[in-house]
Amino acid sequence: MATQDYLAAVLRERLTRAGIDAARLESVTEPERDCTAVAVLRRFEITTFAESALRFAANVSVEQGADWLAALTRTAFLAGNPANLRGRFPPAYLAPDESIAWYGPAPSSDYTGLRRLLKAFPAGNLQAPTRMLIPACADGKAGPRSCRLRLATAGLTTASYLVHLNHTLAEAVLDGLLRADDPLVIDHVPELTDADLRTAARIRVHRDTADPACLRAYTCLYVR
């Protein structure tokens, strides 16, 4: 398995891309920039969520994207019916089936009313298929590249799965590594191997849910 030093180096690289001082590794979960996105979900459905996350990130302005990256693409996930919110809380992006609404990214104070109205999306037991295809989702035309994501699911709840998948997709889109019109295959595995890490274009590393004193690799993204 990858050493903690290697995972720490990957995490420092992520901070550097976001314009954050890598010396702040110990406080990485609390970025200084107050910029948050909010996703309101009617239900948990991986394909719809991934498609909407890609489209939302692709529609974020350059200025918003820079602020959101500096905040480590912080996102809150709330449970609710977007159809009941459109009048009072118009979303920045609404999934075609209206099951997911995205807001921001913006200062967290912009969502005070929304947060008071809705509860956090429940953790829940994660149920994910071994493999699934996220089709090209910008204009319905297949992109020229082949993209694959391996995601380690051991110990993850539904809520934590949303966090890791969203961070991976959002940051890759904002960095220009992934496009919303690239079809994407997602493979769910218990843990990532050294072979997975060696060939990945992007690795998401964060605190280990089983041992917060350690780091763990949660996703590997491959773009060809």
C-alpha positions in Angstrom: 0.0 0.0 0.0 1.1 3.6 -0.6 3.1 5.1 2.3 1.8 8.0 4.3 4.7 10.1 3.0 3.5 9.5 -0.6 -0.1 10.3 0.2 1.0 13.5 2.0 2.9 14.5 -1.1 -0.2 14.0 -3.2 -2.2 16.1 -0.8 0.3 18.9 -0.8 0.2 18.9 -4.6 -3.6 19.4 -4.4 -3.2 22.3 -2.0 -0.6 23.9 -4.4 -3.0 23.6 -7.4 -5.7 25.3 -5.3 -3.3 28.2 -4.4 -3.1 27.1 -0.7 0.2 27.1 1.3 1.1 23.4 1.5 2.5 24.1 5.0 -1.1 24.2 6.1 -1.5 20.4 5.6 -2.6 19.9 9.2 -5.6 22.3 8.8 -6.5 21.2 5.3 -10.1 20.4 6.3 -10.6 24.1 7.2 -9.6 26.3 4.2 -9.5 30.0 4.8 -11.5 31.0 1.7 -15.3 31.2 2.5 -16.7 29.8 -0.8 -19.2 27.0 -0.7 -21.5 25.2 -3.1 -24.7 23.5 -2.1 -26.4 20.5 -3.7 -30.0 19.7 -2.8 -30.9 16.1 -3.5 -34.3 14.5 -3.7 -32.7 11.0 -3.8 -29.4 9.3 -4.2 -28.7 8.1 -7.7 -25.1 8.0 -8.8 -25.5 8.6 -12.6 -27.7 11.6 -12.1 -25.5 13.0 -9.4 -22.3 12.6 -11.4 -23.8 14.2 -14.5 -25.2 17.1 -12.6 -21.9 17.6 -10.7 -20.0 17.8 -14.0 -22.4 20.2 -15.6 -22.5 22.4 -12.5 -18.7 22.6 -12.3 -18.5 23.3 -16.0 -20.8 26.3 -15.7 -18.9 27.9 -12.8 -17.2 31.2 -13.9 -13.4 31.5 -13.8 -13.5 33.8 -10.8 -15.9 31.6 -8.9 -13.9 28.5 -9.8 -10.7 30.0 -8.4 -12.4 30.9 -5.2 -14.1 27.5 -4.9 -10.8 25.7 -5.6 -9.1 27.8 -2.9 -11.8 26.6 -0.5 -11.1 23.0 -1.6 -14.4 22.8 -3.5 -16.3 22.8 -0.2 -19.9 21.6 -0.8 -22.9 21.0 1.5 -25.4 18.3 0.6 -28.9 18.8 1.7 -32.0 16.6 1.4 -35.0 18.2 -0.3 -37.2 18.5 -3.4 -35.7 21.0 -5.8 -39.1 21.5 -7.4 -40.4 23.0 -4.2 -37.5 25.5 -4.0 -37.3 27.1 -7.4 -39.4 30.1 -6.6 -37.7 31.1 -3.3 -34.2 29.7 -4.0 -33.5 29.7 -7.8 -30.6 27.3 -8.4 -27.5 27.9 -10.5 -28.0 24.5 -12.1 -31.0 22.1 -12.0 -30.6 18.5 -13.2 -32.9 17.6 -16.2 -35.1 15.4 -14.0 -35.2 18.1 -11.3 -33.9 15.7 -8.7 -30.8 17.7 -7.9 -30.4 21.5 -7.6 -27.0 23.2 -7.3 -26.3 26.6 -5.7 -23.2 28.9 -5.8 -20.4 28.6 -5.2 -20.7 31.6 -2.9 -20.0 32.7 0.7 -21.7 30.4 3.1 -23.9 33.2 4.5 -25.8 33.2 1.2 -27.3 29.8 2.1 -28.5 30.6 5.6 -32.2 30.4 4.6 -31.7 27.2 2.6 -29.8 25.6 5.5 -32.5 26.5 8.0 -35.2 25.0 5.8 -33.5 21.7 4.9 -31.5 19.0 6.7 -28.2 17.5 5.8 -28.5 14.6 3.3 -28.6 11.4 5.4 -25.5 9.3 5.7 -27.2 6.0 4.9 -25.6 2.7 3.9 -23.8 3.0 0.6 -25.0 0.7 -2.2 -23.0 1.1 -5.4 -22.6 -1.2 -8.4 -19.2 -2.5 -9.3 -19.1 -0.5 -12.6 -21.3 2.2 -14.1 -21.1 4.5 -17.2 -21.7 8.2 -17.0 -22.4 9.1 -20.6 -21.2 12.3 -22.2 -23.4 15.0 -20.7 -22.6 18.4 -22.1 -24.3 18.2 -25.5 -25.0 14.5 -25.8 -22.0 13.9 -28.1 -19.2 11.6 -27.0 -16.0 13.4 -26.1 -12.7 12.3 -27.8 -11.2 11.0 -24.6 -11.7 7.9 -22.5 -12.0 8.7 -18.8 -12.2 6.3 -15.9 -12.6 6.8 -12.2 -11.8 4.2 -9.5 -13.4 5.0 -6.1 -12.6 3.2 -2.8 -15.9 2.5 -1.0 -14.8 0.5 2.1 -16.2 2.3 5.1 -18.0 5.0 3.1 -21.6 6.1 3.8 -23.8 7.5 1.1 -23.0 11.0 2.3 -19.3 10.5 2.4 -19.4 8.9 -1.1 -21.1 12.1 -2.4 -18.3 14.2 -0.9 -15.4 12.2 -2.4 -17.0 11.8 -5.8 -18.0 15.5 -6.0 -14.6 16.8 -5.0 -12.9 14.6 -7.6 -15.2 15.6 -10.4 -15.4 19.3 -9.5 -11.7 19.8 -9.1 -10.9 17.9 -12.3 -13.3 20.1 -14.3 -12.1 23.3 -12.8 -8.5 22.4 -13.5 -9.4 21.5 -17.1 -8.4 17.9 -16.7 -11.9 16.6 -17.2 -14.7 17.9 -19.5 -18.4 17.6 -19.0 -18.7 16.0 -22.5 -16.2 13.2 -21.6 -17.9 9.9 -21.0 -16.8 8.5 -17.7 -16.6 4.9 -16.4 -16.8 4.6 -12.6 -15.4 1.5 -11.0 -16.2 0.9 -7.3 -13.6 -1.1 -5.4 -13.0 -1.7 -1.6 -9.6 -0.1 -1.7 -7.2 1.4 -4.2 -3.9 -0.5 -4.9 -0.4 0.8 -5.6 -1.0 0.0 -9.3 -4.1 2.2 -9.3 -2.1 5.1 -7.9 0.9 4.7 -10.2 -1.0 5.4 -13.4 -3.6 7.9 -12.3 -3.8 11.4 -13.6 -5.3 12.6 -10.4 -5.6 11.1 -6.9 -7.9 12.3 -4.1 -6.3 11.9 -0.7 -8.0 12.8 2.5 -8.2 11.8 6.2 -8.9 8.1 6.7 -12.4 7.6 8.1 -11.1 4.6 10.1 -8.2 6.5 11.5 -8.2 10.3 11.2 -4.5 10.4 12.1 -3.7 8.8 8.8 -4.3 9.6 5.1 -6.1 7.5 2.6 -6.5 7.5 -1.2 -10.2 7.6 -2.1 -10.3 8.1 -5.9 -8.0 7.8 -8.9 -8.9 9.5 -12.2 -7.5 8.4 -15.5 -7.8 10.4 -18.7 -6.7 9.1 -22.1 
